[in-house]
């Protein structure tokens, strides 16, 4: 049995991050008056750094 650790595979592609960022950006517009919009805005910016 091989004892070397296996390399993990990425779950999302760079394109996936762009699509999620686009979808979240549109959602932020729809919930602008909701207090949760700040959390989604933070997520939007984190996704921008990734992809």
PyMOL Python script that loads the backbone (N, CA, C, O; Angstrom):
from pymol import cmd

cmd.read_pdbstr("""\
ATOM      1  N   UNK A   1       0.847  -1.182   0.000  1.00  0.00           N
ATOM      2  CA  UNK A   1       0.000   0.000   0.000  1.00  0.00           C
ATOM      3  C   UNK A   1       0.887   1.238   0.000  1.00  0.00           C
ATOM      4  O   UNK A   1       1.870   1.306   0.738  1.00  0.00           O
ATOM      5  N   UNK A   2       0.539   2.206  -0.824  1.00  0.00           N
ATOM      6  CA  UNK A   2       1.318   3.435  -0.951  1.00  0.00           C
ATOM      7  C   UNK A   2       0.976   4.388   0.184  1.00  0.00           C
ATOM      8  O   UNK A   2      -0.194   4.714   0.384  1.00  0.00           O
ATOM      9  N   UNK A   3       1.976   4.838   0.927  1.00  0.00           N
ATOM     10  CA  UNK A   3       1.751   5.688   2.097  1.00  0.00           C
ATOM     11  C   UNK A   3       1.857   7.179   1.781  1.00  0.00           C
ATOM     12  O   UNK A   3       1.657   8.007   2.670  1.00  0.00           O
ATOM     13  N   UNK A   4       2.167   7.537   0.530  1.00  0.00           N
ATOM     14  CA  UNK A   4       2.288   8.966   0.204  1.00  0.00           C
ATOM     15  C   UNK A   4       0.906   9.608   0.160  1.00  0.00           C
ATOM     16  O   UNK A   4      -0.038   9.033  -0.381  1.00  0.00           O
ATOM     17  N   UNK A   5       0.795  10.802   0.734  1.00  0.00           N
ATOM     18  CA  UNK A   5      -0.519  11.472   0.734  1.00  0.00           C
ATOM     19  C   UNK A   5      -0.945  11.849  -0.684  1.00  0.00           C
ATOM     20  O   UNK A   5      -0.126  12.250  -1.510  1.00  0.00           O
ATOM     21  N   UNK A   6      -2.221  11.713  -0.939  1.00  0.00           N
ATOM     22  CA  UNK A   6      -2.725  12.061  -2.254  1.00  0.00           C
ATOM     23  C   UNK A   6      -2.979  13.559  -2.332  1.00  0.00           C
ATOM     24  O   UNK A   6      -3.390  14.194  -1.361  1.00  0.00           O
ATOM     25  N   UNK A   7      -2.726  14.094  -3.493  1.00  0.00           N
ATOM     26  CA  UNK A   7      -2.937  15.517  -3.723  1.00  0.00           C
ATOM     27  C   UNK A   7      -4.430  15.784  -3.867  1.00  0.00           C
ATOM     28  O   UNK A   7      -5.131  15.067  -4.581  1.00  0.00           O
ATOM     29  N   UNK A   8      -4.906  16.810  -3.190  1.00  0.00           N
ATOM     30  CA  UNK A   8      -6.334  17.124  -3.277  1.00  0.00           C
ATOM     31  C   UNK A   8      -6.629  17.803  -4.607  1.00  0.00           C
ATOM     32  O   UNK A   8      -5.788  18.506  -5.166  1.00  0.00           O
ATOM     33  N   UNK A   9      -7.830  17.579  -5.093  1.00  0.00           N
ATOM     34  CA  UNK A   9      -8.257  18.192  -6.350  1.00  0.00           C
ATOM     35  C   UNK A   9      -9.150  19.373  -6.058  1.00  0.00           C
ATOM     36  O   UNK A   9      -9.911  19.369  -5.090  1.00  0.00           O
ATOM     37  N   UNK A  10      -9.055  20.385  -6.901  1.00  0.00           N
ATOM     38  CA  UNK A  10      -9.907  21.564  -6.755  1.00  0.00           C
ATOM     39  C   UNK A  10     -11.360  21.175  -7.019  1.00  0.00           C
ATOM     40  O   UNK A  10     -11.653  20.395  -7.925  1.00  0.00           O
ATOM     41  N   UNK A  11     -12.243  21.721  -6.229  1.00  0.00           N
ATOM     42  CA  UNK A  11     -13.669  21.452  -6.393  1.00  0.00           C
ATOM     43  C   UNK A  11     -14.260  22.373  -7.452  1.00  0.00           C
ATOM     44  O   UNK A  11     -15.111  21.959  -8.239  1.00  0.00           O
ATOM     45  N   UNK A  12     -13.802  23.630  -7.469  1.00  0.00           N
ATOM     46  CA  UNK A  12     -14.319  24.617  -8.407  1.00  0.00           C
ATOM     47  C   UNK A  12     -13.218  25.075  -9.351  1.00  0.00           C
ATOM     48  O   UNK A  12     -12.052  25.155  -8.965  1.00  0.00           O
ATOM     49  N   UNK A  13     -13.595  25.374 -10.585  1.00  0.00           N
ATOM     50  CA  UNK A  13     -12.640  25.916 -11.550  1.00  0.00           C
ATOM     51  C   UNK A  13     -12.629  27.436 -11.443  1.00  0.00           C
ATOM     52  O   UNK A  13     -13.485  28.024 -10.782  1.00  0.00           O
ATOM     53  N   UNK A  14     -11.667  28.063 -12.089  1.00  0.00           N
ATOM     54  CA  UNK A  14     -11.595  29.524 -12.118  1.00  0.00           C
ATOM     55  C   UNK A  14     -12.873  30.090 -12.737  1.00  0.00           C
ATOM     56  O   UNK A  14     -13.388  31.111 -12.281  1.00  0.00           O
ATOM     57  N   UNK A  15     -13.376  29.435 -13.762  1.00  0.00           N
ATOM     58  CA  UNK A  15     -14.617  29.886 -14.405  1.00  0.00           C
ATOM     59  C   UNK A  15     -15.789  29.804 -13.426  1.00  0.00           C
ATOM     60  O   UNK A  15     -16.661  30.674 -13.425  1.00  0.00           O
ATOM     61  N   UNK A  16     -15.811  28.769 -12.599  1.00  0.00           N
ATOM     62  CA  UNK A  16     -16.878  28.628 -11.601  1.00  0.00           C
ATOM     63  C   UNK A  16     -16.909  29.826 -10.657  1.00  0.00           C
ATOM     64  O   UNK A  16     -17.983  30.325 -10.321  1.00  0.00           O
ATOM     65  N   UNK A  17     -15.733  30.288 -10.228  1.00  0.00           N
ATOM     66  CA  UNK A  17     -15.688  31.438  -9.324  1.00  0.00           C
ATOM     67  C   UNK A  17     -16.267  32.673  -9.996  1.00  0.00           C
ATOM     68  O   UNK A  17     -16.970  33.457  -9.358  1.00  0.00           O
ATOM     69  N   UNK A  18     -15.977  32.851 -11.275  1.00  0.00           N
ATOM     70  CA  UNK A  18     -16.544  33.983 -12.011  1.00  0.00           C
ATOM     71  C   UNK A  18     -18.054  33.906 -12.093  1.00  0.00           C
ATOM     72  O   UNK A  18     -18.743  34.914 -11.940  1.00  0.00           O
ATOM     73  N   UNK A  19     -18.572  32.709 -12.335  1.00  0.00           N
ATOM     74  CA  UNK A  19     -20.025  32.525 -12.417  1.00  0.00           C
ATOM     75  C   UNK A  19     -20.694  32.769 -11.065  1.00  0.00           C
ATOM     76  O   UNK A  19     -21.747  33.402 -10.986  1.00  0.00           O
ATOM     77  N   UNK A  20     -20.068  32.260 -10.004  1.00  0.00           N
ATOM     78  CA  UNK A  20     -20.633  32.479  -8.668  1.00  0.00           C
ATOM     79  C   UNK A  20     -20.600  33.954  -8.301  1.00  0.00           C
ATOM     80  O   UNK A  20     -21.543  34.470  -7.700  1.00  0.00           O
ATOM     81  N   UNK A  21     -19.517  34.633  -8.661  1.00  0.00           N
ATOM     82  CA  UNK A  21     -19.411  36.057  -8.364  1.00  0.00           C
ATOM     83  C   UNK A  21     -20.496  36.833  -9.103  1.00  0.00           C
ATOM     84  O   UNK A  21     -21.107  37.739  -8.536  1.00  0.00           O
ATOM     85  N   UNK A  22     -20.735  36.484 -10.356  1.00  0.00           N
ATOM     86  CA  UNK A  22     -21.784  37.145 -11.139  1.00  0.00           C
ATOM     87  C   UNK A  22     -23.163  36.921 -10.513  1.00  0.00           C
ATOM     88  O   UNK A  22     -23.948  37.859 -10.381  1.00  0.00           O
ATOM     89  N   UNK A  23     -23.449  35.693 -10.134  1.00  0.00           N
ATOM     90  CA  UNK A  23     -24.750  35.366  -9.536  1.00  0.00           C
ATOM     91  C   UNK A  23     -24.936  36.083  -8.199  1.00  0.00           C
ATOM     92  O   UNK A  23     -26.011  36.611  -7.916  1.00  0.00           O
ATOM     93  N   UNK A  24     -23.897  36.097  -7.390  1.00  0.00           N
ATOM     94  CA  UNK A  24     -23.994  36.755  -6.085  1.00  0.00           C
ATOM     95  C   UNK A  24     -24.137  38.255  -6.259  1.00  0.00           C
ATOM     96  O   UNK A  24     -24.857  38.903  -5.500  1.00  0.00           O
ATOM     97  N   UNK A  25     -23.450  38.820  -7.263  1.00  0.00           N
ATOM     98  CA  UNK A  25     -23.578  40.253  -7.544  1.00  0.00           C
ATOM     99  C   UNK A  25     -25.016  40.633  -7.868  1.00  0.00           C
ATOM    100  O   UNK A  25     -25.509  41.665  -7.413  1.00  0.00           O
ATOM    101  N   UNK A  26     -25.680  39.806  -8.648  1.00  0.00           N
ATOM    102  CA  UNK A  26     -27.093  40.062  -8.974  1.00  0.00           C
ATOM    103  C   UNK A  26     -27.976  39.895  -7.740  1.00  0.00           C
ATOM    104  O   UNK A  26     -28.918  40.661  -7.538  1.00  0.00           O
ATOM    105  N   UNK A  27     -27.676  38.906  -6.927  1.00  0.00           N
ATOM    106  CA  UNK A  27     -28.461  38.661  -5.716  1.00  0.00           C
ATOM    107  C   UNK A  27     -28.330  39.829  -4.732  1.00  0.00           C
ATOM    108  O   UNK A  27     -29.298  40.217  -4.079  1.00  0.00           O
ATOM    109  N   UNK A  28     -27.129  40.372  -4.641  1.00  0.00           N
ATOM    110  CA  UNK A  28     -26.904  41.515  -3.745  1.00  0.00           C
ATOM    111  C   UNK A  28     -27.818  42.671  -4.121  1.00  0.00           C
ATOM    112  O   UNK A  28     -28.348  43.357  -3.247  1.00  0.00           O
ATOM    113  N   UNK A  29     -28.005  42.889  -5.416  1.00  0.00           N
ATOM    114  CA  UNK A  29     -28.894  43.968  -5.874  1.00  0.00           C
ATOM    115  C   UNK A  29     -30.327  43.721  -5.415  1.00  0.00           C
ATOM    116  O   UNK A  29     -31.033  44.661  -5.051  1.00  0.00           O
ATOM    117  N   UNK A  30     -30.755  42.474  -5.431  1.00  0.00           N
ATOM    118  CA  UNK A  30     -32.136  42.131  -5.059  1.00  0.00           C
ATOM    119  C   UNK A  30     -32.387  42.250  -3.563  1.00  0.00           C
ATOM    120  O   UNK A  30     -33.510  42.528  -3.144  1.00  0.00           O
ATOM    121  N   UNK A  31     -31.344  42.042  -2.750  1.00  0.00           N
ATOM    122  CA  UNK A  31     -31.541  42.063  -1.297  1.00  0.00           C
ATOM    123  C   UNK A  31     -30.844  43.258  -0.656  1.00  0.00           C
ATOM    124  O   UNK A  31     -30.448  43.196   0.508  1.00  0.00           O
ATOM    125  N   UNK A  32     -30.696  44.327  -1.398  1.00  0.00           N
ATOM    126  CA  UNK A  32     -29.925  45.494  -0.935  1.00  0.00           C
ATOM    127  C   UNK A  32     -30.378  45.997   0.432  1.00  0.00           C
ATOM    128  O   UNK A  32     -29.552  46.469   1.212  1.00  0.00           O
ATOM    129  N   UNK A  33     -31.657  45.907   0.736  1.00  0.00           N
ATOM    130  CA  UNK A  33     -32.167  46.411   2.015  1.00  0.00           C
ATOM    131  C   UNK A  33     -32.108  45.384   3.141  1.00  0.00           C
ATOM    132  O   UNK A  33     -32.440  45.697   4.284  1.00  0.00           O
ATOM    133  N   UNK A  34     -31.691  44.173   2.827  1.00  0.00           N
ATOM    134  CA  UNK A  34     -31.605  43.093   3.810  1.00  0.00           C
ATOM    135  C   UNK A  34     -30.267  43.198   4.554  1.00  0.00           C
ATOM    136  O   UNK A  34     -29.233  43.404   3.918  1.00  0.00           O
ATOM    137  N   UNK A  35     -30.265  43.061   5.867  1.00  0.00           N
ATOM    138  CA  UNK A  35     -28.999  43.111   6.608  1.00  0.00           C
ATOM    139  C   UNK A  35     -27.976  42.068   6.144  1.00  0.00           C
ATOM    140  O   UNK A  35     -26.770  42.266   6.294  1.00  0.00           O
ATOM    141  N   UNK A  36     -28.459  40.966   5.584  1.00  0.00           N
ATOM    142  CA  UNK A  36     -27.543  39.919   5.109  1.00  0.00           C
ATOM    143  C   UNK A  36     -26.752  40.355   3.878  1.00  0.00           C
ATOM    144  O   UNK A  36     -25.769  39.709   3.517  1.00  0.00           O
ATOM    145  N   UNK A  37     -27.169  41.439   3.233  1.00  0.00           N
ATOM    146  CA  UNK A  37     -26.483  41.860   2.008  1.00  0.00           C
ATOM    147  C   UNK A  37     -25.004  42.143   2.273  1.00  0.00           C
ATOM    148  O   UNK A  37     -24.176  41.950   1.382  1.00  0.00           O
ATOM    149  N   UNK A  38     -24.660  42.593   3.466  1.00  0.00           N
ATOM    150  CA  UNK A  38     -23.251  42.848   3.798  1.00  0.00           C
ATOM    151  C   UNK A  38     -22.439  41.555   3.770  1.00  0.00           C
ATOM    152  O   UNK A  38     -21.296  41.544   3.315  1.00  0.00           O
ATOM    153  N   UNK A  39     -23.032  40.472   4.255  1.00  0.00           N
ATOM    154  CA  UNK A  39     -22.327  39.186   4.243  1.00  0.00           C
ATOM    155  C   UNK A  39     -22.125  38.698   2.815  1.00  0.00           C
ATOM    156  O   UNK A  39     -21.065  38.170   2.477  1.00  0.00           O
ATOM    157  N   UNK A  40     -23.149  38.876   1.973  1.00  0.00           N
ATOM    158  CA  UNK A  40     -23.023  38.476   0.576  1.00  0.00           C
ATOM    159  C   UNK A  40     -22.022  39.360  -0.157  1.00  0.00           C
ATOM    160  O   UNK A  40     -21.306  38.892  -1.043  1.00  0.00           O
ATOM    161  N   UNK A  41     -21.973  40.622   0.207  1.00  0.00           N
ATOM    162  CA  UNK A  41     -21.006  41.540  -0.392  1.00  0.00           C
ATOM    163  C   UNK A  41     -19.582  41.107  -0.052  1.00  0.00           C
ATOM    164  O   UNK A  41     -18.700  41.134  -0.911  1.00  0.00           O
ATOM    165  N   UNK A  42     -19.360  40.712   1.185  1.00  0.00           N
ATOM    166  CA  UNK A  42     -18.039  40.212   1.594  1.00  0.00           C
ATOM    167  C   UNK A  42     -17.673  38.951   0.814  1.00  0.00           C
ATOM    168  O   UNK A  42     -16.534  38.796   0.374  1.00  0.00           O
ATOM    169  N   UNK A  43     -18.636  38.061   0.646  1.00  0.00           N
ATOM    170  CA  UNK A  43     -18.407  36.838  -0.128  1.00  0.00           C
ATOM    171  C   UNK A  43     -18.062  37.181  -1.573  1.00  0.00           C
ATOM    172  O   UNK A  43     -17.157  36.585  -2.157  1.00  0.00           O
ATOM    173  N   UNK A  44     -18.775  38.133  -2.142  1.00  0.00           N
ATOM    174  CA  UNK A  44     -18.537  38.587  -3.514  1.00  0.00           C
ATOM    175  C   UNK A  44     -17.078  39.037  -3.677  1.00  0.00           C
ATOM    176  O   UNK A  44     -16.418  38.676  -4.652  1.00  0.00           O
ATOM    177  N   UNK A  45     -16.590  39.817  -2.731  1.00  0.00           N
ATOM    178  CA  UNK A  45     -15.215  40.317  -2.817  1.00  0.00           C
ATOM    179  C   UNK A  45     -14.188  39.205  -2.594  1.00  0.00           C
ATOM    180  O   UNK A  45     -13.131  39.203  -3.225  1.00  0.00           O
ATOM    181  N   UNK A  46     -14.493  38.267  -1.703  1.00  0.00           N
ATOM    182  CA  UNK A  46     -13.576  37.133  -1.515  1.00  0.00           C
ATOM    183  C   UNK A  46     -13.487  36.295  -2.782  1.00  0.00           C
ATOM    184  O   UNK A  46     -12.402  35.841  -3.147  1.00  0.00           O
ATOM    185  N   UNK A  47     -14.609  36.086  -3.454  1.00  0.00           N
ATOM    186  CA  UNK A  47     -14.594  35.325  -4.707  1.00  0.00           C
ATOM    187  C   UNK A  47     -13.782  36.045  -5.772  1.00  0.00           C
ATOM    188  O   UNK A  47     -13.129  35.414  -6.604  1.00  0.00           O
ATOM    189  N   UNK A  48     -13.829  37.368  -5.739  1.00  0.00           N
ATOM    190  CA  UNK A  48     -13.053  38.150  -6.706  1.00  0.00           C
ATOM    191  C   UNK A  48     -11.560  37.942  -6.540  1.00  0.00           C
ATOM    192  O   UNK A  48     -10.814  37.986  -7.518  1.00  0.00           O
ATOM    193  N   UNK A  49     -11.121  37.717  -5.322  1.00  0.00           N
ATOM    194  CA  UNK A  49      -9.691  37.468  -5.077  1.00  0.00           C
ATOM    195  C   UNK A  49      -9.281  36.076  -5.549  1.00  0.00           C
ATOM    196  O   UNK A  49      -8.112  35.848  -5.860  1.00  0.00           O
ATOM    197  N   UNK A  50     -10.226  35.152  -5.605  1.00  0.00           N
ATOM    198  CA  UNK A  50      -9.906  33.778  -5.974  1.00  0.00           C
ATOM    199  C   UNK A  50      -9.901  33.534  -7.478  1.00  0.00           C
ATOM    200  O   UNK A  50      -9.092  32.759  -7.987  1.00  0.00           O
ATOM    201  N   UNK A  51     -10.798  34.192  -8.175  1.00  0.00           N
ATOM    202  CA  UNK A  51     -10.943  33.855  -9.585  1.00  0.00           C
ATOM    203  C   UNK A  51     -10.928  34.990 -10.523  1.00  0.00           C
ATOM    204  O   UNK A  51     -11.045  34.793 -11.732  1.00  0.00           O
TER     205      UNK A  51
END
""", "prot")
cmd.dss("prot")
cmd.show_as("cartoon", "prot")
cmd.util.cbc("prot")
cmd.orient("prot")
